[in-house]
Amino acid sequence: MKKIEIFKVEGNKITRARRHCPKCGSGVFLAEHKNRFSCGRCGYTEFKPISKEQSSKPVSPAEGKTEVKKEKIEKPSEPKKDLPVKAS
């Protein structure tokens, strides 16, 4: 990760582009994912609020999933062993 991704220079001021972890304190930034913010050091996670467009959007079954085809593998049949029968 480059420092230019974490800090922004505006004029003579340096501003932080990312949020700090509330548990670890300043100096530890939260990683920004698609649906959450997370700390790589302590594991703290904050989920982003879901917008109305995303929550009402129907999800197709094929979206984000790959189809896995399972083939039946036949094992060679093993000959049955004759077991001795105990007389009662």
C-alpha positions as CSV (number, residue, x, y, z in Angstrom):
1,M,0.0,0.0,0.0
2,K,1.3,3.4,-0.9
3,K,1.3,6.3,1.5
4,I,-0.5,8.4,-1.2
5,E,-3.6,6.1,-0.7
6,I,-3.7,6.8,3.0
7,F,-2.8,10.5,3.1
8,K,-4.0,13.4,0.9
9,V,-2.1,16.7,0.5
10,E,-4.3,19.8,0.2
11,G,-2.2,23.0,0.0
12,N,0.0,23.0,3.1
13,K,-2.2,20.5,5.0
14,I,-2.0,16.8,5.2
15,T,-5.3,15.0,5.8
16,R,-6.0,11.3,6.4
17,A,-8.1,9.6,3.8
18,R,-9.0,6.6,5.9
19,R,-10.6,6.1,9.3
20,H,-8.7,5.0,12.4
21,C,-9.5,1.9,14.4
22,P,-11.5,2.9,17.6
23,K,-9.9,0.0,19.6
24,C,-6.2,0.4,18.4
25,G,-6.2,4.1,18.3
26,S,-4.5,6.6,15.9
27,G,-2.0,5.2,13.5
28,V,-3.9,2.0,12.7
29,F,-6.2,2.5,9.8
30,L,-9.4,0.6,8.9
31,A,-9.4,-1.2,5.6
32,E,-12.3,-0.3,3.3
33,H,-14.1,-3.2,1.7
34,K,-17.3,-3.4,-0.4
35,N,-19.6,-3.8,2.5
36,R,-17.5,-3.1,5.6
37,F,-14.6,-1.4,7.3
38,S,-12.2,-3.7,9.1
39,C,-9.0,-3.5,11.2
40,G,-6.3,-5.9,10.3
41,R,-4.6,-5.7,13.7
42,C,-7.4,-6.4,16.1
43,G,-10.3,-7.6,13.8
44,Y,-12.7,-4.8,14.6
45,T,-15.4,-4.6,11.9
46,E,-18.0,-2.0,11.1
47,F,-20.6,-2.8,8.4
48,K,-21.6,-0.2,5.9
49,P,-25.3,0.8,5.8
50,I,-27.3,-0.8,3.0
51,S,-28.8,1.7,0.6
52,K,-32.5,1.3,-0.4
53,E,-31.4,0.6,-4.0
54,Q,-29.2,-2.4,-2.9
55,S,-31.8,-3.8,-0.5
56,S,-34.7,-3.8,-3.0
57,K,-32.6,-5.1,-5.9
58,P,-33.5,-8.7,-6.6
59,V,-30.5,-11.1,-6.6
60,S,-30.3,-13.6,-9.3
61,P,-29.2,-17.1,-8.3
62,A,-26.3,-17.0,-10.8
63,E,-25.0,-13.7,-9.6
64,G,-21.7,-14.2,-7.7
65,K,-21.9,-17.9,-7.8
66,T,-20.2,-20.4,-10.1
67,E,-21.8,-23.5,-11.1
68,V,-20.0,-26.6,-10.0
69,K,-20.7,-29.8,-11.8
70,K,-20.2,-33.0,-9.9
71,E,-19.5,-36.2,-11.7
72,K,-20.1,-39.5,-10.2
73,I,-16.9,-41.5,-10.0
74,E,-17.4,-45.2,-10.0
75,K,-14.9,-47.2,-8.0
76,P,-14.1,-50.7,-9.2
77,S,-16.1,-53.2,-7.2
78,E,-14.1,-55.2,-4.7
79,P,-14.8,-58.9,-4.3
80,K,-16.6,-59.7,-1.1
81,K,-14.7,-61.8,1.3
82,D,-16.3,-64.8,2.8
83,L,-16.5,-64.4,6.5
84,P,-16.7,-67.5,8.7
85,V,-20.1,-68.0,10.2
86,K,-20.2,-68.8,13.9
87,A,-22.5,-71.5,15.0
88,S,-24.7,-70.7,17.9
